[in-house]
Amino acid sequence: MIQDALKLTTYFGERDRAGGRFLADALLDLYGREELLTSVLLRGTEGFGAKHRLQSQRLLSLSEDLPLVSVAVDARPRIESALAAVESLHGQGGLVTLERARMVTAPLAEAPLEGEVKLTVYCGRGEAFAEVVDVLRRNGVSGATVLLGVDGTAHGERRRARFLGRNLEVPLMIVSVGAGDAIGAALPELGGLLARPLATLERILVLKRDGARLGDPAQIPHGALQKLMVYTSEAATVGGRSLYAELVRRLRAAGARGATALRGIWGYHGGHEPHGDRLLTLRRHVPVVTVIVDEPAAIRRWFAIVDELTRETGLVTGEMVPTG
């Protein structure tokens, strides 16, 4: 079943506060009280915002102030009813975006989808996320990344990670991009793998794949803001530095509005095999997604930096953000 929905995304810092509490706790408490259909809180590995303060796991002095991203999805009236409270909690800090999406719930059936599409699957840590990635790859989807949540709601119920416990019901996101016909064909198989399937579909433009230019940011529909998403691996380097870290550094130096790198636990892009952390390896080989949100004219400037750093590897997509 496919219906119209809204996706509410917020970008902020781990130590940001609202009314004497951590903003992350206040936001997820709000999503729980509102019983939003799904939400997930993601902890980034590196990034910066409007104040241009670098937040990174690589710097011990800043390791307790990592970038955070929260995503909440539900029908339009329910998201709109929560929006004012979310904006009030954020105050003048962070970034709040609201995007249109099509929400897919059980039963999942093959759907005729045109153009390039982003499919985001929301499920729990204990579900078959590796098998979901395999289905997407087998159906010719260009890439998929599993992002582990630390808090959220699932079908209106709060699911928060605990220090002790397996946390199998805590939400995670599987973000995949590819041709609409490939994603549409994969949907029925995904429904068979997940206990209570829930996903969103959004229109995107693939700009680069493994170094090949396939589009231009000028082709992204104009909105209040635009978004670039750069899918790479932590093993990809530039000048001895991780590609994603160099990208964040250069964007910050150039004056970008903000960027957030999210480290995945499993995934692939292009023709590469699915990969993630494995035992007895000295180098991490996990997927990383870097998100850049800015005004259209600025996005064209930042794409030049992205283009330079992804000469040989990576998957780059662009999309419109109608409101910001």
C-alpha positions, -999 to 999 in steps of 0.1 A, spaced: 0 0 0 14 34 -10 2 67 5 14 103 7 35 112 37 60 137 50 96 131 62 107 155 90 146 156 93 166 175 119 204 181 120 220 191 153 248 183 178 249 157 205 253 183 232 227 207 220 201 214 246 164 224 248 149 235 281 176 221 302 176 187 285 195 172 256 177 181 224 180 145 212 160 132 242 134 160 239 129 153 202 125 115 206 102 119 237 80 142 215 79 116 187 70 89 213 42 110 228 29 118 193 31 80 185 46 89 151 46 59 128 84 57 125 114 77 136 151 71 141 180 89 157 213 85 139 247 94 154 271 108 128 308 102 127 319 137 115 303 170 105 296 207 111 267 231 111 260 268 108 285 277 135 312 257 115 324 238 146 339 205 136 324 175 153 343 143 148 350 109 164 386 113 152 392 142 177 391 130 213 384 165 227 352 166 206 342 129 207 313 137 231 297 162 207 290 142 175 266 153 149 231 138 151 203 134 126 167 125 135 142 113 108 105 110 114 79 98 89 41 97 91 10 109 73 10 147 65 -15 158 92 5 139 120 38 153 110 24 188 106 9 187 141 43 179 155 63 204 134 57 235 156 69 217 187 100 204 169 109 239 156 104 253 191 128 228 206 154 236 180 152 274 185 179 290 165 202 260 163 204 231 139 185 226 107 149 213 102 137 201 68 103 188 57 102 167 25 74 149 6 76 112 3 54 82 -6 50 58 23 49 21 16 34 -3 41 23 -40 40 15 -57 17 45 -47 -4 37 -53 -41 57 -47 -72 52 -10 -82 58 7 -115 83 35 -106 98 58 -131 132 76 -131 157 74 -103 143 67 -68 155 66 -32 140 38 -12 144 40 26 134 9 46 127 13 83 131 -19 105 147 -32 137 182 -42 144 171 -78 148 156 -80 113 172 -94 82 190 -62 70 218 -80 52 193 -101 33 174 -69 24 207 -55 10 212 -87 -10 177 -85 -26 183 -49 -36 217 -57 -52 203 -88 -70 176 -66 -85 201 -41 -99 196 -13 -74 227 10 -76 235 11 -39 223 5 -3 236 15 31 224 3 65 224 30 92 221 20 128 198 40 150 202 46 187 166 57 195 133 60 177 97 48 173 84 19 153 47 18 144 41 44 171 60 27 199 92 40 214 123 19 208 154 32 227 188 15 229 198 4 264 233 -1 276 226 -37 285 206 -57 262 205 -69 225 183 -39 215 169 -60 186 138 -37 182 157 -4 180 152 11 146 176 13 117 174 26 82 184 10 49 189 38 24 190 26 -13 191 44 -46 186 32 -81 163 29 -111 126 29 -103 120 -3 -121 147 -21 -101 134 -8 -68 98 -15 -78 107 -51 -86 125 -56 -53 95 -45 -31 76 -79 -30 108 -98 -19 115 -72 8 80 -77 22 87 -113 27 119 -106 48 104 -80 72 79 -86 100 61 -52 96 75 -36 65 76 2 63 94 22 37 94 56 19 100 64 -18 115 97 -29 124 111 -63 162 117 -68 187 124 -95 219 102 -98 248 126 -105 278 102 -104 285 65 -101 321 52 -97 336 83 -111 313 86 -142 292 118 -144 256 110 -151 239 143 -142 244 179 -132 231 197 -101 215 223 -124 190 195 -132 178 191 -96 144 207 -93 146 240 -75 132 243 -40 140 263 -8 170 239 -4 187 211 -22 205 180 -9 235 161 -21 241 126 -7 276 111 -12 278 73 -7 314 60 -3 334 36 19 355 44 50 383 26 32 383 51 3 411 77 9 424 109 -6 459 120 3 461 96 32 428 109 47 394 91 45 375 105 16 345 115 37 367 133 62 385 152 35 351 161 19 338 175 52 371 194 58 370 210 23 333 219 26 338 236 59 368 255 47 348 267 16 320 280 38 293 254 33 262 257 55 268 222 69 276 186 62 271 153 82 288 120 76 269 89 88 289 56 91 269 26 81 273 -10 93 267 -28 60 261 -20 23 274 -15 -12 275 10 -41 280 4 -78 295 -29 -87 312 -35 -53 303 -65 -31 283 -57 1 308 -49 29 310 -39 65 330 -45 97 346 -79 100 367 -95 127 405 -97 124 408 -67 101 430 -37 107 411 -13 86 374 -5 88 356 -11 55 321 2 62 299 24 40 297 61 48 270 85 36 277 123 37 247 146 36 250 182 23 220 205 25 221 241 12 206 266 -12 206 257 -49 233 282 -59 256 269 -31 249 233 -39 264 238 -74 296 252 -58 298 223 -33 293 198 -61 326 209 -76 343 197 -44 324 165 -44 331 159 -81 369 163 -75 370 139 -46 349 112 -63 369 110 -95 372 72 -92 347 60 -66 314 68 -49 277 73 -57 264 108 -57 227 118 -57 208 151 -57 173 160 -46 150 189 -39 142 199 -3 109 218 -7 110 235 27 137 242 52 
